[in-house]
Amino acid sequence: MRNLLVSILASMAACALPSAQAIAGTFSISPVRVDLAAQSTTGVVTIRNQEEQPVVVQAETRLWQQTSAGEQLEPTRDVLVTPAVFTIPPQGSQVVRIALRRDVDPRTELSYRLILTEVPQQAAPGFNGLNMALRMSLPIFIAAQAPTAPQVKWSAARSPDGTVTVTALNAGSEHARVLDLMISPEPGNGEWLHQQGAHYVLPGQSHSWALESDKNNNSAQWRQLRVKGSTADGDFATELSLTSE
């Protein structure tokens, strides 16, 4: 699987702090997700430090859920990560091991997150700026004993303030991953609203995309939406009738 290169540039911080500097590490991580099962209850992730200074990293796992309030991460003892704290030398690497400590679910995939947090170090004498710490989150999936494919059901609703929300509910027992999403009002001007970024939809849970009302398109008159895009399992297209929240 392709390495994930994570970096925070000083110029990003300078937009908020024009008179200051910022420093942060640069890492590559492989793989970018961990898949465990009853037949394979352990996995490894390799983190590489691409800087000329050593970095200290803390590793922990969290139970991952999707609720109406958004993504929720809760402490868990189901998945063990070791070492929990480690130092990566300059241009060096560290192997982190993940182990399942509970039985797999008979029918439903389980979802967790591996959180890697850089422990801020004391800035060098004379440094006047912002010392930024990286925080990275990788998905951990525990396959069910008898999984089925994801079953994504789409719906759309409009709130009293005019915001239109499109929701993907996964009625299956495995996660879905929406890679690309395009939404267009019908009737409308024919333009598609592109929702950036890939998103997971966990089994039995949902993910929503909020579209701010567009007065130029008279969104209060929208009755139908066209939705199309791609998932890890292929392309899809559907039409939705808006309901009122």
Protein Blocks (a to p, Z undefined) as FASTA:
>chain_A
ZZddddddfklmmmmmmmbccdddddddddfbdcddfklmcdcdddddfbfbdcdddddd
ddddddfkbpcddddfkbccddfbdcddehiacddddddfbdcdfkbccddddddddddd
dddehiacdddddddddddddddfbdcdddddddddddfkopacdddddfbfbdcddfbd
cddddddehiacddehiddddehiacdddddddfklommlpmbdcdddddfkbccddddd
dddZZ
